[in-house]
Amino acid sequence: MTVTIKVFLVDDHMVLREGLKTLIATQSDMQVVGEAGDGTTAWQQIAQCCPDVVIMDISMPGENGIRATERIKQVCPAIKVLVLSVHDDTSYLRQMLAAGASGYILKQTAADALLQAIRVVASAALYIDPLLAEHVVFRYARRPAATTELLGAALSEREHEVVRRVVQGYSNKEIGSQLDLSVKTVETYRARAMQKLGLTNRAALVRYALERGWLH
């Protein structure tokens, strides 16, 4: 049986929403279950229909996407928020991840990449637009202190390997396969590293990683 990903659209441009609905309708494993043109209307409706993935714009009239995402995650923590935005500034990426978003993709991205991003965040993994990730790497690659800061966090080599893959969006099962470890062992390394870094969730880990150039 095909698993259907329930998608909710939040964007103040009706033409864009119509285009997204048409695109998603072509996929056998997805369906649009609702839409809204502003953040306030969005989180009120989302609490009732409980979609799997919310495609969220940032700049909207009234309540913006950052605040709407915070509200959605407070009411329905299991819902994944995928940001679809024109903003390629990493400050927006950090704010949306801090609000609880699971992915960030730019509006100029190809349709097949957007569909991939929806599936990635629906599977509880992290997705960051490759173009934006390149900007992050370029910005932080010139900071040699990044590696020093990482080593200073007292992570073991294996903890470092596991955490870097978590940041890159791999699941525990995929990390285990790459490093020849059991899923339980991966979870142990991940929990131990998070404790050493003083972090409590994936969003905080991603922010920490971006600031230190771990995606390089």
Number of C-alpha atoms within 10 A of each C-alpha: 4 7 8 13 21 18 25 25 26 28 25 19 13 13 10 14 19 13 11 17 19 12 16 20 13 10 12 11 14 21 18 19 17 18 22 21 18 23 27 17 15 25 24 15 16 22 16 9 12 20 23 21 24 32 25 30 28 24 17 16 13 11 15 17 28 22 16 23 29 19 20 26 18 15 15 15 12 15 25 27 31 30 30 24 21 14 17 17 11 16 10 16 23 20 15 25 26 19 22 25 28 28 27 31 25 20 17 10 15 9 13 10 14 23 15 12 23 26 17 19 24 23 14 16 20 25 24 21 19 14 13 18 21 13 14 20 18 13 15 18 16 10 12 11 13 18 12 11 11 16 13 10 13 13 18 13 9 14 18 19 15 24 25 20 17 21 23 18 22 20 19 21 14 16 22 18 13 12 12 11 15 14 15 12 13 25 17 14 19 21 17 15 22 19 11 12 16 12 14 11 11 20 21 18 21 23 16 16 19 22 16 23 22 22 18 14
